Amino acid sequence: MFKFLIITGLVLYLVYKLGSFFFKAGAAAQQLRNQQQKKTFEGDENQKRKGDSKPGEYIDYEEVK
C-alpha cells in the first residue's frame, strides 16, 4: 500500500512538472507569435505612410478604349 502511494505521488508530480513545462512553452510561443504579428502590422502601417503619392495629389491619366 505504501509503495502504491509513493508511485502515485511520483506520477502526479511528473504530470504536474510536464504540464507546467508545456504550459510555459506554449505561452512563450504565443507571446512570440503576438510580437511578430505586431511588427508585421506596424510595418504595413509604416509602408502606407511612406508612399510616394500624397493624399489629394492629382494624377494624370489617359483613357484606354
N, C-alpha and C positions, 0 to 999 in steps of 0.2 A: 504494500500500500504506500509506504513512504517513497519507494522507487517510482511509482506512478506519479505521485505529486511532484517530485523533482523533475521528471521528464516533462510533465505538463507545464510546469513553470518555465523550464528552459525553452520549450516550443513557443509558448506565449511571448517570452522575452525576445526570441528571434523574430517572430512575426511583428512585434512592436518595432524593433530596430529596422527591419527591412521596410516596413511601411513608412517609417519616418524618413528613411533614405530615399525611397521612391517619391515621396511627397515633396521633399526638398529639391530633388532633381526636376520634378515636374514644375515646381514653382519657379525655379531658375530658368527653365526653358521658356515658360510663359513670359517671364519678365524680359528675356532676350528678344522674344518674338514681338512684344509690345514696343520695345525700343527700336527695333528695325522698322516696324510699321510707322512709328512716329517720325523717324528720319526720312522715310520714303514720302510721307505726307508733307513734311516741311520742305523736302527737296522739290516736289511737284509745285508747291506754292511759290517757292523762290523762282523757279523757272518761268512761271507765268508772269511774274512781276518784271523779270529781266528781258522781256521780249523786245524786239526791235521797233515794233509799231506802238504808237501811243494811242490811248483811247481817244476817239473822235478825230483821228488823223484821216485826211482824205486820201483814198487810194484810187488812182486812175485805172480804168479797165476798158477793155474792148469787148463789144458784143460778138458772140460766136453764133453763127447761124447754121 
